[in-house]
Amino acid sequence: MESQRSILIIGLLLVSFLLWTEYQEAYGPKVVQPVAQETESGPTNLGIPSAQPSALPSTNESNLGGLVPEEDDKPLTTLPSSTNENRYITVNTDSFFIKIDLIGGDVVQADLVKYPLTQGSNDSYPLLKPDDALIHVAQSGLIGKDGTDTNAGRAQYSATSSTYTLTDNTLVVPLTWQSNDGVSVTKTFTFTKDSHLIDVDYSVTNNKSEVAKVRQFAQLLQSTNDVEGGSMFMPTYRGAAFSTKEDRFDKLSFDDIADDKLKESTMGGWVGMIEHYFVAAWVPPQDQENTISALMLQNKYAVIRFTGEQVNIQPGETATISSELYVGPKDQDTLEEIADGLDLTVDYGVLWFISKFLFAMLQFLHGFAGNWGLAIILITLIVKGAMYWLTKKQYESMAKMRNLAPKMAQLKDRFGDDRQKMSQAMMELYKKEKVNPMGGCFPLILQMPIFLALYWVLLESVELRHADFIFWITDLSVKDPYFVLPILTGLSMYFLQRLQPMTIQDPLQQKLMQFMPVAMTVFFLWFPSGLVLYWLVNNLVTLTQAKMIYASMEKRGIKTK
């Protein structure tokens, strides 16, 4: 197969892949939301905090609203007041600015202080937020007969301070609550220096004369308003995800939640809400049976949660119940240590095994070079160097195929329209001349998965967010602001074409081939600059290798033109 035709096919495959991705995002199956939303047993009010104190739920609106479907939930003796202006406490660490609602002990705000909202800004990235329109909160509590949270209302916790600041390696924030019949609960948040993982523990003491029964639940609640799915060239996902023993990672879009109420029992597991570079996830005890479920509330709030095993606490005894809340960047190494499959929230797609290898190599090269752009250049040189022998075979095969053109023409004149005899004669000619007709396109086909895998690495890896290169390229995860790299890439493709004579005879294919550098330049305008940098360096190395290979072939008497 000729080189130009191979490049044309590869380019069309790439464009088709991107168009298919965009089509699925824009025109894939959608769920028609019902007029009235059915919830599990219990009232339909959310009981979620509002950004403004004046908009806080009233006393009768502080229920879980179907989020805790326990028929034997016990009503709270003290309900929160909507006029209570001191219902929040704040926590400051080197990684977070956190706001916790004393009603329920929910984390309603989490600003990631190490990650600016935009490059160079002083505003931290708000992963959890209590805004009415785009609410995203991490709720948790105890349900069951003696739980802190029932269909009648959420627990009203007490704290010894309104502000907590990390001054050592760890910071402990205890919240206390006690029922009228003698069950006391201390809900403790433990923060660690230089960490986005929060330990959430319940110490439950049973001072009753009968067994106390509780189960922990934890959930992420997020508004489905303004879901951004990216574009054809920057496809991103915002929605739910979960893990079970059978399925290490599965995404659950908001439409899927509305269509099918997830409910699965599993050993361990986790639940999360993910977006482009960040994730919020609840991780229950991995040695216990947990129920993972999801549902849509009031047509605009998506909930994914886990419910743990029932804990029976004998009179006079104390039980400890634990879980973990991760709120932070999709750092693969960190997530892999927290729970099985949590690192897969860095969604590299079907080529994840190639992407993970390339990312590990990028990390190593970055540690050596100290610059992600230089690391991309180095990995390109390594990949192209490793594939040099294939590239050499490719160009030699193409040269031999061109040299066979006169003999192929003779076979066509000899056999005419007899395709069977023509095919047999061609195979015999290839065997005699030791030419592989697929030798010209195989290296290109092999390179395509590497290109796509690296594309997802550069798109998904938070390490490349706001990563500086040189001069005007200050963020390798977004497009080149002046389009210099795409234009240079298009020029390099043009010179690659000029290096080889046009052997395609079909006029339409010739026009498509000539137009390919222009078309790819246009596509590259919106690609992450890191990916365009890879493709530019790849083309420049290919040009250099081609000249070396052609010079060697000329010395051996093999015609290259």
C-alpha positions as CSV (number, residue, x, y, z in Angstrom):
1,M,0.0,0.0,0.0
2,E,1.4,3.4,-0.9
3,S,2.5,5.8,1.8
4,Q,0.1,8.6,0.8
5,R,-2.9,6.3,0.8
6,S,-1.8,5.0,4.2
7,I,-1.6,8.5,5.6
8,L,-4.9,9.4,4.1
9,I,-6.6,6.3,5.7
10,I,-5.0,7.1,9.1
11,G,-6.1,10.7,9.0
12,L,-9.7,9.7,8.0
13,L,-9.7,7.2,10.9
14,L,-8.7,9.9,13.3
15,V,-11.3,12.3,12.1
16,S,-13.9,9.6,12.2
17,F,-13.1,8.7,15.7
18,L,-13.3,12.3,16.9
19,L,-16.6,12.9,15.0
20,W,-18.1,9.7,16.5
21,T,-17.1,10.9,20.0
22,E,-18.7,14.2,19.5
23,Y,-21.8,12.6,17.9
24,Q,-22.3,10.4,21.0
25,E,-22.0,13.4,23.3
26,A,-24.4,15.5,21.3
27,Y,-26.9,13.1,19.8
28,G,-26.5,9.9,21.8
29,P,-29.6,8.4,23.6
30,K,-31.1,10.9,26.0
31,V,-33.5,10.3,28.8
32,V,-36.7,12.2,28.8
33,Q,-37.2,13.4,32.4
34,P,-40.6,12.6,34.0
35,V,-42.8,15.5,35.1
36,A,-42.9,14.2,38.6
37,Q,-39.9,12.5,40.3
38,E,-40.5,9.4,42.3
39,T,-38.2,8.8,45.2
40,E,-37.7,6.0,47.6
41,S,-39.8,6.0,50.7
42,G,-39.7,9.1,52.7
43,P,-40.4,12.8,52.0
44,T,-39.2,14.6,48.9
45,N,-37.4,17.6,50.5
46,L,-33.6,17.6,50.1
47,G,-32.5,19.2,53.3
48,I,-29.4,20.5,51.5
49,P,-27.7,23.7,52.6
50,S,-28.1,26.9,50.6
51,A,-25.5,29.5,50.0
52,Q,-27.4,32.2,51.8
53,P,-28.6,31.9,55.4
54,S,-32.0,33.5,54.4
55,A,-32.6,30.6,52.0
56,L,-31.9,27.8,54.5
57,P,-34.4,25.1,54.8
58,S,-37.1,25.6,57.4
59,T,-37.5,23.4,60.4
60,N,-39.8,21.1,58.6
61,E,-37.6,21.1,55.5
62,S,-34.5,19.7,57.1
63,N,-35.3,16.1,56.2
64,L,-33.2,13.8,54.0
65,G,-36.0,13.7,51.5
66,G,-35.9,10.1,50.4
67,L,-32.1,9.9,50.6
68,V,-32.4,7.5,53.6
69,P,-35.2,5.0,52.9
70,E,-35.4,3.5,56.4
71,E,-38.8,2.7,57.6
72,D,-37.7,2.5,61.2
73,D,-35.8,5.8,61.3
74,K,-36.2,7.5,64.6
75,P,-37.2,11.2,64.6
76,L,-34.7,13.6,66.1
77,T,-35.6,15.3,69.3
78,T,-34.0,18.6,68.2
79,L,-34.4,20.0,64.7
80,P,-32.2,22.6,63.2
81,S,-33.5,26.2,62.9
82,S,-33.3,28.1,59.6
83,T,-32.4,31.2,61.5
84,N,-29.3,29.7,63.0
85,E,-26.4,31.7,61.5
86,N,-23.8,29.6,63.3
87,R,-24.5,26.3,61.6
88,Y,-21.2,26.2,59.7
89,I,-17.7,25.6,60.9
90,T,-14.6,26.2,58.7
91,V,-11.4,24.2,58.4
92,N,-8.1,25.5,57.0
93,T,-5.3,23.2,55.9
94,D,-2.4,23.4,53.5
95,S,-4.7,21.6,51.0
96,F,-8.2,22.8,51.8
97,F,-10.6,25.5,52.8
98,I,-13.5,23.4,54.1
99,K,-16.9,24.3,55.3
100,I,-18.9,21.8,57.4
101,D,-22.6,22.1,58.1
102,L,-23.4,21.3,61.8
103,I,-26.8,20.1,60.6
104,G,-25.9,16.6,59.5
105,G,-22.1,17.1,59.6
106,D,-21.9,17.5,55.8
107,V,-19.0,18.9,53.9
108,V,-20.7,21.6,51.9
109,Q,-17.6,23.4,50.6
110,A,-14.1,22.3,49.7
111,D,-11.8,24.7,48.0
112,L,-8.5,23.1,46.7
113,V,-6.0,25.8,47.7
114,K,-3.1,24.2,45.8
115,Y,-5.1,24.4,42.5
116,P,-6.0,27.9,41.3
117,L,-9.3,28.2,39.5
118,T,-7.5,29.7,36.5
119,Q,-3.9,30.0,35.8
120,G,-2.3,32.7,37.8
121,S,-5.4,33.5,39.8
122,N,-5.7,33.8,43.6
123,D,-9.0,31.9,43.7
124,S,-8.9,28.2,44.7
125,Y,-10.7,25.6,42.7
126,P,-14.1,25.0,44.3
127,L,-14.7,21.2,44.0
128,L,-17.5,21.1,46.6
129,K,-19.8,24.1,46.7
130,P,-23.1,25.0,48.4
131,D,-24.2,27.3,45.5
132,D,-27.9,26.8,44.8
133,A,-27.5,26.5,41.0
134,L,-24.4,24.2,40.9
135,I,-24.6,22.5,44.3
136,H,-22.1,19.7,45.0
137,V,-21.9,18.4,48.6
138,A,-20.6,15.4,50.4
139,Q,-23.2,14.2,52.9
140,S,-22.9,11.4,55.5
141,G,-24.4,10.1,58.7
142,L,-25.9,7.2,60.6
143,I,-29.3,5.7,59.8
144,G,-31.3,3.0,61.3
145,K,-33.3,2.6,64.5
146,D,-30.8,4.6,66.5
147,G,-29.2,6.7,63.8
148,T,-28.4,10.4,63.8
149,D,-30.3,10.9,60.5
150,T,-33.9,10.0,59.9
151,N,-36.8,10.9,57.7
152,A,-37.8,13.4,60.5
153,G,-34.5,15.4,60.2
154,R,-30.8,15.6,60.4
155,A,-28.6,15.6,63.5
156,Q,-27.7,18.9,65.0
157,Y,-24.1,18.5,66.0
158,S,-22.1,20.7,68.3
159,A,-18.5,21.8,68.0
160,T,-16.1,23.4,70.4
161,S,-14.9,26.0,67.9
162,S,-16.2,27.7,64.7
163,T,-12.8,27.7,63.0
164,Y,-10.1,25.0,62.9
165,T,-6.6,25.4,61.4
166,L,-4.0,22.8,60.7
167,T,-0.8,23.6,62.6
168,D,0.7,20.1,62.8
169,N,0.8,17.0,60.7
170,T,-2.9,16.2,61.6
171,L,-6.0,18.1,62.6
172,V,-8.9,16.5,64.4
173,V,-12.3,18.1,64.2
174,P,-14.9,16.4,66.5
175,L,-18.6,17.0,66.3
176,T,-20.9,15.6,69.0
177,W,-24.5,14.7,69.2
178,Q,-26.7,12.8,71.8
179,S,-30.2,11.4,71.6
180,N,-32.7,11.7,74.4
181,D,-32.7,8.0,75.0
182,G,-28.9,7.7,75.6
183,V,-27.1,7.2,72.3
184,S,-24.2,9.6,71.9
185,V,-22.2,10.0,68.7
186,T,-18.9,11.8,68.0
187,K,-18.4,12.4,64.3
188,T,-14.7,13.1,63.8
189,F,-13.1,14.5,60.7
190,T,-9.3,14.0,60.5
191,F,-7.2,16.1,58.2
192,T,-3.6,15.3,57.3
193,K,-0.9,17.6,56.1
194,D,-0.3,17.6,52.3
195,S,-3.3,15.3,51.7
196,H,-6.7,15.5,50.1
197,L,-8.0,12.4,52.0
198,I,-10.3,13.0,55.0
199,D,-10.9,10.3,57.5
200,V,-14.5,10.3,58.8
201,D,-15.1,8.3,62.0
202,Y,-18.2,7.8,64.2
203,S,-17.7,6.8,67.8
204,V,-21.1,5.5,68.9
205,T,-21.8,4.9,72.6
206,N,-24.9,3.0,73.7
207,N,-26.1,4.1,77.1
208,K,-29.5,2.5,76.6
209,S,-30.6,-0.7,78.2
210,E,-31.2,-2.4,74.8
211,V,-29.1,-2.9,71.7
212,A,-28.6,0.1,69.5
213,K,-28.7,-0.4,65.7
214,V,-27.1,1.9,63.2
215,R,-25.8,1.9,59.7
216,Q,-23.5,4.5,58.1
217,F,-24.3,6.1,54.8
218,A,-22.3,8.6,52.7
219,Q,-23.3,10.2,49.5
220,L,-22.4,12.8,46.9
221,L,-25.2,15.1,45.8
222,Q,-24.7,17.3,42.7
223,S,-26.9,19.5,40.6
224,T,-27.2,18.4,37.0
225,N,-27.4,22.0,35.7
226,D,-24.9,23.1,33.1
227,V,-23.2,19.8,32.5
228,E,-20.2,20.5,30.4
229,G,-19.2,17.7,28.0
230,G,-16.3,19.5,26.4
231,S,-16.0,19.5,22.6
232,M,-15.0,17.2,19.8
233,F,-11.3,17.9,20.5
234,M,-11.6,18.2,24.3
235,P,-14.2,15.7,25.4
236,T,-14.6,15.7,29.1
237,Y,-17.0,13.9,31.5
238,R,-18.9,15.3,34.5
239,G,-21.0,12.7,36.3
240,A,-21.1,9.8,38.8
241,A,-18.8,6.8,39.0
242,F,-18.6,3.8,41.2
243,S,-16.7,0.5,41.8
244,T,-17.8,-2.9,42.8
245,K,-15.9,-6.2,43.3
246,E,-17.0,-7.3,39.8
247,D,-16.5,-4.0,38.0
248,R,-13.5,-2.0,39.2
249,F,-14.7,1.2,37.5
250,D,-18.0,2.2,35.9
251,K,-19.3,5.6,34.9
252,L,-22.9,6.6,35.5
253,S,-24.1,9.7,33.7
254,F,-26.8,11.8,35.1
255,D,-29.1,10.6,32.4
256,D,-28.4,7.0,33.3
257,I,-29.2,7.8,37.0
258,A,-32.6,9.2,35.9
259,D,-33.3,6.2,33.7
260,D,-32.1,3.4,36.0
261,K,-31.8,3.6,39.8
262,L,-28.6,1.8,40.6
263,K,-28.6,-0.6,43.5
264,E,-25.8,-3.2,44.0
265,S,-24.3,-5.0,46.9
266,T,-20.6,-5.5,46.9
267,M,-17.6,-6.1,49.2
268,G,-15.8,-2.8,49.5
269,G,-16.3,-0.5,46.5
270,W,-16.5,3.2,46.4
271,V,-18.8,6.0,44.9
272,G,-17.7,9.3,43.4
273,M,-18.5,12.3,41.3
274,I,-15.9,13.1,38.7
275,E,-15.1,15.9,36.4
276,H,-12.2,16.8,34.1
277,Y,-9.2,16.9,36.5
278,F,-10.8,16.4,39.9
279,V,-12.8,13.8,41.8
280,A,-14.8,13.6,45.0
281,A,-15.2,10.1,46.3
282,W,-16.5,8.2,49.4
283,V,-14.6,5.1,50.2
284,P,-16.4,2.7,52.7
285,P,-14.6,-0.1,54.7
286,Q,-13.2,-2.4,52.1
287,D,-13.6,-5.5,54.2
288,Q,-17.4,-5.1,54.6
289,E,-20.5,-5.6,52.5
290,N,-21.8,-2.3,51.2
291,T,-24.8,-1.3,49.1
292,I,-24.1,1.2,46.3
293,S,-27.1,3.1,44.9
294,A,-28.0,6.2,42.9
295,L,-31.1,8.1,42.2
296,M,-32.3,11.4,40.8
297,L,-34.2,13.9,43.0
298,Q,-36.6,16.6,41.8
299,N,-35.3,16.2,38.3
300,K,-32.1,18.2,39.1
301,Y,-30.1,16.6,41.8
302,A,-28.1,13.4,41.2
303,V,-27.2,11.3,44.2
304,I,-24.7,8.4,44.4
305,R,-24.1,6.8,47.7
306,F,-23.1,3.8,49.7
307,T,-24.8,2.3,52.7
308,G,-22.8,0.1,55.1
309,E,-23.6,-2.9,57.2
310,Q,-25.8,-2.7,60.3
311,V,-23.8,-2.3,63.5
312,N,-25.3,-3.7,66.7
313,I,-24.0,-2.0,69.8
314,Q,-24.6,-3.7,73.1
315,P,-25.7,-1.6,76.2
316,G,-22.7,0.2,77.7
317,E,-20.5,-0.5,74.7
318,T,-18.9,1.8,72.1
319,A,-18.5,1.1,68.4
320,T,-16.3,2.8,65.9
321,I,-17.5,3.2,62.3
322,S,-15.2,4.6,59.6
323,S,-15.1,5.8,56.0
324,E,-12.9,8.0,53.9
325,L,-13.7,11.1,51.8
326,Y,-11.3,12.0,49.0
327,V,-11.7,15.5,47.6
328,G,-9.0,16.5,45.2
329,P,-7.1,16.1,41.9
330,K,-7.1,12.9,39.9
331,D,-3.6,11.9,41.0
332,Q,-3.2,8.3,39.8
333,D,-0.5,7.3,42.3
334,T,-2.5,8.6,45.3
335,L,-5.8,7.3,44.2
336,E,-4.4,3.8,43.5
337,E,-3.3,3.6,47.2
338,I,-6.8,4.6,48.5
339,A,-9.0,2.0,46.9
340,D,-8.9,-0.5,44.1
341,G,-10.0,1.1,40.8
342,L,-10.1,4.7,42.1
343,D,-7.2,5.6,39.9
344,L,-9.3,4.6,36.9
345,T,-11.2,7.9,37.4
346,V,-8.3,9.2,35.3
347,D,-10.3,7.8,32.3
348,Y,-7.9,6.9,29.5
349,G,-10.5,4.9,27.7
350,V,-10.0,1.5,26.0
351,L,-6.3,2.2,25.5
352,W,-5.7,2.8,29.2
353,F,-2.9,0.2,29.4
354,I,-0.9,2.1,26.8
355,S,-1.8,5.4,28.4
356,K,-0.7,4.3,31.8
357,F,2.7,3.2,30.5
358,L,3.1,6.4,28.5
359,F,2.2,8.5,31.6
360,A,4.7,6.5,33.8
361,M,7.3,7.2,31.2
362,L,6.3,10.9,31.1
363,Q,6.6,11.1,34.9
364,F,10.1,9.6,34.8
365,L,11.2,12.0,32.0
366,H,9.7,15.0,33.8
367,G,11.6,14.1,36.9
368,F,14.8,14.1,34.7
369,A,14.0,17.2,32.6
370,G,11.9,19.2,35.0
371,N,9.6,20.4,32.3
372,W,6.5,18.6,30.9
373,G,7.1,20.0,27.4
374,L,10.6,18.7,27.3
375,A,9.3,15.4,28.7
376,I,6.9,15.2,25.7
377,I,9.7,15.9,23.3
378,L,11.9,13.2,24.9
379,I,9.1,10.6,24.9
380,T,8.5,11.3,21.2
381,L,12.2,10.7,20.5
382,I,12.2,7.5,22.5
383,V,9.0,6.2,20.7
384,K,10.3,7.1,17.3
385,G,13.7,5.6,18.0
386,A,12.1,2.4,19.1
387,M,10.1,2.3,15.9
388,Y,13.0,3.2,13.6
389,W,13.4,-0.4,12.3
390,L,9.7,-0.4,11.4
391,T,10.0,3.0,9.7
392,K,13.0,1.7,7.7
393,K,11.0,-1.3,6.6
394,Q,8.1,0.9,5.7
395,Y,10.1,3.2,3.4
396,E,12.1,0.3,1.8
397,S,8.8,-1.5,1.2
398,M,7.3,1.6,-0.4
399,A,10.4,2.1,-2.6
400,K,10.2,-1.5,-3.8
401,M,6.5,-1.2,-4.5
402,R,7.2,1.9,-6.6
403,N,9.9,0.0,-8.5
404,L,7.4,-2.8,-9.2
405,A,5.0,-0.4,-10.8
406,P,6.1,-1.2,-14.4
407,K,5.7,-5.0,-13.8
408,M,2.3,-4.4,-12.1
409,A,1.2,-2.5,-15.2
410,Q,2.3,-5.4,-17.4
411,L,0.3,-7.8,-15.2
412,K,-2.8,-5.6,-15.6
413,D,-2.4,-5.5,-19.4
414,R,-1.9,-9.3,-19.4
415,F,-4.8,-10.4,-17.3
416,G,-7.2,-7.5,-17.9
417,D,-10.4,-7.9,-15.8
418,D,-9.6,-11.4,-14.5
419,R,-9.3,-10.4,-10.9
420,Q,-8.5,-13.9,-9.6
421,K,-5.6,-14.5,-12.0
422,M,-4.4,-10.9,-11.4
423,S,-4.4,-11.4,-7.7
424,Q,-2.5,-14.7,-8.0
425,A,0.1,-13.1,-10.2
426,M,0.5,-10.2,-7.9
427,M,1.1,-12.5,-4.9
428,E,3.7,-14.5,-6.9
429,L,5.4,-11.2,-7.9
430,Y,5.5,-10.0,-4.3
431,K,7.0,-13.3,-3.1
432,K,9.6,-13.3,-5.9
433,E,10.7,-9.7,-5.2
434,K,10.4,-10.2,-1.4
435,V,8.0,-7.3,-1.0
436,N,5.3,-7.0,1.7
437,P,2.4,-4.9,0.3
438,M,1.4,-4.1,3.9
439,G,4.9,-3.0,4.9
440,G,4.1,0.6,4.0
441,C,1.1,1.1,6.3
442,F,1.9,-1.2,9.2
443,P,4.1,1.3,11.1
444,L,1.4,4.0,10.7
445,I,-1.3,1.7,12.0
446,L,1.0,0.8,15.0
447,Q,1.6,4.4,15.7
448,M,-2.1,5.3,15.8
449,P,-2.9,3.7,19.1
450,I,0.1,5.4,20.6
451,F,-1.1,8.7,19.3
452,L,-4.6,8.2,20.7
453,A,-3.2,6.9,24.1
454,L,-1.0,9.9,24.4
455,Y,-3.9,12.2,23.4
456,W,-5.9,10.9,26.5
457,V,-2.8,11.2,28.7
458,L,-2.4,14.9,27.8
459,L,-6.2,15.4,28.1
460,E,-6.8,13.7,31.4
461,S,-3.7,14.0,33.5
462,V,-4.0,16.7,36.1
463,E,-0.2,17.0,36.2
464,L,-0.4,18.8,32.8
465,R,-3.0,21.3,34.0
466,H,-1.4,24.7,33.9
467,A,2.0,23.0,33.1
468,D,4.4,25.6,31.6
469,F,6.6,24.8,28.6
470,I,8.4,27.8,27.0
471,F,7.6,31.3,25.7
472,W,3.9,31.6,25.0
473,I,3.0,28.0,25.8
474,T,2.1,28.4,29.5
475,D,-0.4,25.5,29.7
476,L,0.1,22.3,27.8
477,S,-3.4,21.1,28.5
478,V,-5.1,23.8,26.4
479,K,-4.8,24.9,22.8
480,D,-1.9,27.1,21.6
481,P,-3.2,30.7,22.0
482,Y,-1.4,31.9,18.9
483,F,-1.8,28.7,16.9
484,V,2.0,28.6,16.1
485,L,2.4,24.8,16.9
486,P,-0.6,23.8,14.7
487,I,0.7,25.8,11.7
488,L,4.2,24.4,12.1
489,T,2.7,20.9,12.3
490,G,0.8,21.5,9.1
491,L,3.9,22.6,7.4
492,S,5.8,19.6,8.6
493,M,3.1,17.4,7.1
494,Y,3.3,19.2,3.8
495,F,7.1,18.7,3.7
496,L,6.6,15.0,4.5
497,Q,4.3,14.8,1.5
498,R,6.8,16.6,-0.7
499,L,9.5,14.1,0.3
500,Q,7.6,11.3,-1.5
501,P,6.3,11.4,-5.0
502,M,2.5,11.3,-5.5
503,T,1.8,7.8,-6.7
504,I,-2.0,7.7,-6.1
505,Q,-3.7,7.6,-9.5
506,D,-7.3,8.3,-8.4
507,P,-8.0,12.1,-8.8
508,L,-10.3,12.2,-5.8
509,Q,-7.7,10.6,-3.5
510,Q,-5.1,12.9,-4.9
511,K,-7.1,15.9,-3.9
512,L,-7.9,14.5,-0.5
513,M,-4.2,13.8,0.0
514,Q,-3.2,17.3,-1.0
515,F,-5.8,18.8,1.3
516,M,-4.8,16.6,4.3
517,P,-2.1,19.0,5.8
518,V,-4.6,21.9,5.7
519,A,-7.4,19.8,7.3
520,M,-5.1,18.4,10.0
521,T,-3.9,22.0,10.7
522,V,-7.5,23.1,11.3
523,F,-8.1,20.2,13.6
524,F,-5.0,20.8,15.5
525,L,-6.0,24.4,16.2
526,W,-8.2,23.1,19.1
527,F,-6.0,20.3,20.3
528,P,-4.1,20.5,23.6
529,S,-0.8,22.2,22.8
530,G,1.1,19.3,24.5
531,L,-0.4,16.9,21.9
532,V,0.4,19.2,19.0
533,L,3.9,19.5,20.3
534,Y,4.2,15.7,20.2
535,W,2.8,15.5,16.7
536,L,5.2,18.3,15.5
537,V,8.3,16.6,16.9
538,N,7.1,13.3,15.6
539,N,6.9,14.8,12.1
540,L,10.3,16.4,12.3
541,V,11.9,13.2,13.5
542,T,10.1,11.3,10.7
543,L,11.5,13.8,8.1
544,T,15.0,13.3,9.5
545,Q,14.7,9.5,9.5
546,A,13.2,9.5,6.0
547,K,16.2,11.4,4.6
548,M,18.6,9.1,6.4
549,I,16.8,6.0,5.1
550,Y,16.6,7.3,1.5
551,A,20.3,8.1,1.5
552,S,21.1,4.6,2.7
553,M,18.9,3.1,0.1
554,E,20.5,5.1,-2.7
555,K,23.9,3.9,-1.7
556,R,22.6,0.3,-1.9
557,G,21.2,0.9,-5.4
558,I,17.5,1.0,-4.4
559,K,15.7,3.7,-6.3
560,T,13.6,6.0,-4.0
561,K,11.8,8.0,-6.6
